[in-house]
Amino acid sequence: MRRWFNAVKGHPSGVLLVAQLLAVLAYPFAGDTPLGRTLIGLFGVLVLAVAVYAVRATPALTWVAVVLGVPVVGLTIAEGFVPTNHQVVFWSALLHAAFYGYTGYGLIRYLFDDSWVTRDEIFAVGANFTVVSWMFAYLFMALQVVYPGSFIAYQGGGHRTFLELLYLSFANLTSVGLSDVTAVLPHARSVVIVEQVAGVMYVALIIARVVGLTITRWRNT
């Protein structure tokens, strides 16, 4: 048991990556009901706690993550009970985006902090990718509150669920272009363009950095 605890403690980025992926898999089972949204909100609190712990293991400032995370927790739970309140949804999405953006910043600093690749830094590459995807998904959510009809899908116009926007975010960041969700209003398209550029830069800079350090480590052994 202690060995498992030490493994989890020593790989916060790996735990964050698993938690993010489990959250993605949990969304379809929750359903668009008050109970489902509350359960997803509570699981989101767990993911946020893991994110704070992951940032705590990086050179980033933990207190910034905590200051951003505390109101996010309250808004996450509130959103489960009042999903039609536009102000709650907007501020929840905006603070979620800020929180995940700062977590991504912390993970990037973690990756560039030394000249030696550790196992947890490999996990951090995947964890940071999911964190950035969630950040843009929440930005999309905030955008469609301010500009209704920003995104359409094969069902037509109307309000897009968070899972649909997360699907769009992952499709953009990975550059696979498989999402049936499309940005149609100018502000939404602008943010989508920024995410597409971020996806290309991520592969060009972060992956190249990790591969280079891995080769250096291999040559020195």
N, C-alpha and C positions, 0 to 999 in steps of 0.2 A: 504493500500500500504506500509506504514511504517512497519507494522507487518511482511509482506512478506520480505521486505528488511532486517529487523533485523534477521529473520529466516535464510535467505541466508548467511548473514554476520556471524552469530553465528555457522553455520555448513559448513565451507569451504570444509571439507572432503566429505560431502554429495553432495555438488555441483560438486566437482571433479569426484566423482563416477558416477553421472548422466551424466556429460559431456562426460566421457570416453565411457559409454554405448551408448549414442546417436551417438558418432563418429563411433562406430562399426556398428550400424544400418544404418548409412548414407553411408558407403562405397559402398554397392551394388547399390545404386541409382545413385551414381556419375558416374560410368562407367569408362572405361580406355580411356578417352579422355582428351585433354589439358584443356578444360573447367572443366570437372569433377575433374581432379587432382588439378586445381587451387582452386575450391570450397572446396575440402577436405583440401587443404593446408590452406585456410583461416579459416576453422573450427578448424584445428589443432592449429592455432595461438590462437584462443579463449580458447581451452583446455589448451594450454601452459600458458596462462594468469591465468586461474583458478588454475593450478598447482603451479604457483609462489605464488599466494595468499594463497593457502593451506600450502605451506612451510613457508610462512610468519607467519602463526599462530602456527608453531611448533618451537622447540628449534633450528632448523637448521638455518644456516646463509642465509638470503634472498639474499645478494649480490652475493653469489655463484650461486644461481638459476638464477639470472638476467644475470650474465656474461655468463652462459651456454645457457640461453634462447634467448638472442638477436641474436647471429649468427644462431641459429636454425630456428628462424622466417624467416630470409632472405633465408636460404637454402631450407626451406619448400616451399616458394613461387617460388624460382628458379627451384626447382625440378618439379613443375607443368608445366613449360614451356620447360624444357630440360630433359625429363625423361630418355633419352638414354645417357646422359653424365655421364660416370661412376664415375668420380671424384666428381661431385656434389652429386650423389646418395650415394656414399661411405661416404663422410664427413657428409652429412645430416643424414644418418643412424647412424653413430658413435656418433655424437653430440646429436642426439635424445636419443640414449641409455644412454649416460652419464647424460643427463638432467633427464630422467625418473629414472635412478638409484639413483641420488641424491635426487629426490623427494621422492622415496621409503625410502631412508635412513632417511629423515626428518620425514616421517610419522611413521616410527618405533620408532624414538626417542620420538615422540609425544605420542605413545602408552605406552612407558616405562617411561615417565617423572614423573608420579604421581602414587599414590596408590588408585585412585578413578576413576571409569569408568564414563565418560560422554556420552551423546548421540552422540556427534560428533566423539568420539573415536570409537564408534561402526561403524559409517560410514567409519572411517579411515581404519578399517579392510578390508572392501570391496574395498575401493579406492586404498589401497596399493597393493591389489591383482591384480587389473587391471593395475596399474602403472608398476608393475614388469613384467606382461605379455607383455605389450607394449615394455618394455626395451629389453626383449629377442627377440621379433619380429624384432626390429631394429637391434639387433646384428646378427640375421639370415640374414637380408637384406644386411648388410655390408659383411657378410661372402660369400654370393653368388656373390657379385661383385668381391671379391678377388679370390674366388674359384668357378668359374661357374660350374653348375651342382651339387651343394652341396645337393640340395633337389629335389626329384621327387614326382609326384602325380599320380593319376589314369590316367591322360591324357598322362603321360610319363615324359620324361626329359624336360629340358629347363628352362626358367626363371620363377620363382614363384612370383606372385603378393604379395603385402604387406598383403592383406586380407588373402591369403592362409597361409602366415607365421604367421600371428596373430592367425589364427585358430589352427595352429600347436602349438603355444606358449601356448594358453589357454588349449589345450588338454594335454600338458605336465605338466603344473603347477597344473592342477586339478587332474592329474593322471587318467583320464578317458580312455585315449588311443583310442579315437574315430577318430582321424585325419587320413585322407587318404594321407596326406603329410608326407614324410619320409626323414630323413637325411641319405645320402648314402656315403658322403665323410668323412674322419677321423676327420677333424677339426669341421665340422658341428655336427657330432655325439658327440664329446667331449662337445660342448656347450649345446647340448640337455641333456646330462647326468647331467651337472651342474644345469640346470633348473629343472630337475626331482628331484634332491636332495633338491633344494631350495623349491620346492612345498611341499615336505614331512616335511622339517624343519619348514616351515611357519605354517602348521597345528599343528605341535608338540609344537612350541614355542609361536607364536603369539596368536593363538586361545586359547591355554591353559592359557596364561597370562590373556586374557580378561575374560574368564570364571571364573578364580580364583578371579579376582577383583570384578566381578559381584556378586559372592557368598559372598565375604567379605562385600560388600555393603549391600546385602540383610540381612545378619546376624546382621549388625550394625543398621538397621532401625527398 
